[in-house]
């Protein structure tokens, strides 16, 4: 082969290397056609659920015209796309949801949702003013949802969340909990078009799960166990003073773990400004405050023969049971907020029922022991008071 031939071969290889990829390898979203001559400046194929998002962003007016395209998991299902100004997941998302309308012949319509927890809630105003909301079902089974949002000035990159789910009985039903559904989130740069995919186990979700586990173990399991040790084991003379050390160990360890859970809750609150679960927060603060008082009360415990010991016992017992009851209530409240899988709720209910069953059995056993002991003490007292001889008429 001549030198010219070598040069020509090199040029051909370079041309093949630098040539744009075939149309099929390019973003599939570019082939999308919309009705009413709608057109968008940029689009990207989202990495989960076979969805794509198309948009035109007017930075000077902070106006975002968007189209979201996705296929519901079943015929007549719903699709949703949202921006989240406070986090990277569902909680706090300002969502556009397209679903069939029962009052308009099954045609799709778009409603807005300000999602405060792990359930959709009711439609209502969102943080971004919206106009031009519309949706349509294509012959390919995909729903195309449109809208224009007015963002805050200077917005460049946003957290986006998208989802698809079924409709049951004319109402929006929960979406599946597969890997793709949990990871349908990420960052979107409105200026450059760059996208960052999310993962099913985001850092915020891990922190929420950690918060829940710490509080369930501490206030929900260790403290009730400590109360059982104190109430029932001390009835058995052979268990003294072991019951006291077991009680103190459970309460102190439970309180320490509970403080960690409370601290993670405070941290989560700081990460989710504008989102407040008032009842859950207030009960948590109360449980922490009462638990702290219980710990300090240990250092003020009078001796057994002290005249104030009775009053201290009343305070200590009533405060302890109050903490346990409030703690368990708040754990279930937290599970509802996190929308945890039913298996975890069931597991905790089983654990509480086992502790409750043990308490009921020990309550009966200890009452039998106490009554027998009192009867024996009364016989001994009566015999001693009569010189050990039977009473005579």
Number of C-alpha atoms within 10 A of each C-alpha: 5 7 8 9 10 11 10 12 12 12 12 12 11 11 11 11 10 9 9 10 10 7 10 8 8 12 12 13 17 15 10 11 10 14 9 6 6 9 16 15 11 17 22 18 18 20 17 18 19 13 23 22 21 21 21 18 21 13 16 8 12 15 19 18 20 22 24 24 26 24 23 24 18 12 11 22 23 27 29 24 26 25 26 22 16 16 17 23 25 25 20 24 27 25 28 25 25 29 28 22 15 13 7 9 8 12 15 22 18 24 16 22 22 22 22 18 18 16 15 18 11 11 15 12 14 15 19 15 11 18 12 11 19 17 23 20 19 13 7 7 14 19 25 22 26 23 18 20 18 17 20 13 11 10 13 16 15 19 21 27 25 29 25 23 21 20 19 11 7 14 14 18 15 13 18 14 11 9 13 17 19 21 22 24 29 20 18 21 15 20 14 10 15 12 19 14 14 21 16 16 11 14 11 15 14 11 16 17 14 16 22 21 16 20 28 24 17 26 29 27 20 24 28 27 22 23 21 21 22 19 17 18 21 17 18 12 10 10 13 12 11 14 22 16 14 17 21 18 15 20 24 18 15 26 22 14 20 28 19 17 26 21 13 19 21 15 14 15 15 11 13 16 12 11 15 12 13 9 11 16 18 12 18 24 15 14 22 20 12 16 25 13 13 21 14 11 14 12 8 10 14 16 9 10 8 9 10 12 14 13 10 16 14 11 13 17 15 11 15 19 14 14 25 21 14 16 26 19 15 23 23 18 17 21 18 15 16 17 13 14 11 9 9 11 16 11 11 18 13 12 14 17 12 12 15 15 12 13 19 11 10 17 14 11 13 17 13 12 13 13 11 12 12 12 12 11 12 12 12 12 12 14 14 11 11 11 9 11 10 9 10 5 3
